[in-house]
Every structure is written in C-alpha cells, then in structure tokens.
C-alpha cells in the first residue's frame, strides 16, 4: 500500500532521463531487486521469530547504540512523510490551480494521516483495502483510454541517450520501497506465509502498474518530451480524445489523496513505535504531538522545487541505508529464544532488587 503514491506520475520521466529509449525494460530489473530485498527480509524476520526491529534493537544492542538507531529510524520515517505529502500537494497544484495553498492542503493531509495513525494498524489496513477497491478498476479503463500507442515510437534502440546516475537510480528504487514497514509491525503478522504471499502479489501489481505507464509514455511521446516533461502521465490524460476523461482524471486524483494519507499514516505510526520503544512509559499522546509538530514545520517551510528535489535525493539515499541496515540486523544479531529472554529478564530483575532492597 505504501508503495503506490504520486511517484508513478513522474516515474516515466525519471526512467527516460536515466536509461533513454526503451527504459521500460529496466522496470522488471528494479522489481527483481525489490523482490530480493523482500525475500531476504522475510527469512530474516522468520529467523528472529518475527520480532519487530525496535524490539530486536532494544533487546540485543547496548543503549548507546539502540537510542541513536531508533532515533534515526524515526527521523527517516518522518522525512518520508514529508516527501509523500509534499509531492502530492505539488502535483495537485500543478494539475488544478496554481493559487491553491500548498501549506493548507499539506496540513489537511497531515492531520488526516495523524488521525489514522493514532487509530492504529487495524484502521490503516481497512483504509488500504477501501482505497484498493476504489482504484483497482481504473487500470482497465486507463488501458482503453489511449488509442494512439505506436510500437514504432519505442524504436529498435535500447538505452539510447542513457545517462544513469546514483541519484536517479535511488529515486526509481524508492518507488518500490514501503515493505520496510513490515519490520516495524512484525509482531502483528502471523507466522504463516499468507501475508508474505500477499506482499509479493502486491509488489508485482505495483511493478506491472509502473511498467504499463512507462510503456504508454514511451509509445506515445518522443524521448525528448518524455525525458523533459515533469509529469508525462498527466500529459497523456490531457491528450486523450475522451470528453469524460477530465472528470474521471479528477476523480482518480482525489483517490490518490487516500494513498498519500494512508502511506503517511503508516510511516507516522512506525516512527512512533521506534520512539516509544526506548521510553520507560508508553506516552502515546506526547510522541504523536511531537511527530505532528515536526511534520508540520517541514511542510510549511518555504522550499523551491530544486531544493525539494535535493531533499528527496538525500532521503532516498537514507532509505537505502536504513533498509539495508535493518535487514542485516535480522541476520547478524544472534537468535534468542523465549527461555533465553526470560532468563535475562529474571537476571535484570534480581540485580535491580539487590541494588535497591525494600525497607
């Protein structure tokens, strides 16, 4: 659910810039790379008996390592919330009215996301199901809308004028991210493989959706347009001959707000779990107030498009580092069964009682 957002509006443009002609061929490559990450993550989680990353960090790492690492997780997730909401509001302003206040719309989306995150994973999962039911029908409609697709525009040349960069590859790969949230909610998942199969299925669904749009853009627009146009997907809708398409596009774009809300809510909830993990008391209200304040300050800060792209690049690199680190923790840290953890807790209790005897 957290994977599909406003990224697909801009993805064909980034693909054309990085890999030139027939860049759609690279979508399956990035899909396989994300699939490898998911499989390694799943077996690592199973190795650690499906304990969440915050649990694993606090149980097996010293405090001077655990606290900075959990703080980094929280900051990274809040940064992703900023990217998701700000990206949506930029596209909304671009397609509707330039007089729309980005700050006001961003704060509305943030408030809704905070409310969903406060209600918990069960509410977010129901919202995800509702959103998927509202939008899945649009895929077939989108395929029927474009009758000007020409295979000749794909050209026989592969990766002509390709200029791959680390920045572009990181941005493309970040469009497949979102599965790292499973490491935060591992205790809520059953030990069977049903949820794992669902993750693989939806990851393939997202890859097919990305592939469809990259093919459509490159089969309807020349390379110099698809590589320079910021939102080529919106250009396809604008060039359609269907008179009712404008209203349908507005409806689909409103549905995309649900995606931004649910994605932001999941990252806010995960950030709160990381921060509350090293607290002695479960202080949910102050933590959510702090996270909401941080997100609001980021969203109302005046930034240009160039500055936002630079921030997006830094956060994409941070996501790479975070996912690699968290997955490696599942494999590097020793496995501790329930008996070992119970013995350690009993030992800690005995030491505390001997140091602080009752009077």
Secondary structure, 3 states (H helix, E strand, C coil): CCCCCCHHHHHHHHHHHHHCCCCCHHHHHHHHHHHHHHHHHHHHHHHCCCCCHHHHHHHHCCHHHHHHHHHHHHHHHHHHHHHHHHHHHHHHHHHCCCCCCHHHHHHHHHHHHHHHHHHCHHHHHHHHHHHHHHHCCHHHHHHHHCCCCCHHHHCCCCCCCCCCCHHHHHHHHHCCCCHHHHHCCHHHCCCCCHHHHHHHHHHHHHHHHHHHHHHHHHHHCCHHHHCCCCCHHHHHHHCCCCCCHHHHHHHHHHHHHHHHHHHHHHHHHHHHHHHHHCCCCCCHHHHHHHHHHHHHHHHHCCCCHHHHHHHHHHHHHHHHHHHHHHHHHHHHCCCCCHHHHHHHHHHHHHHHHHHCCCC
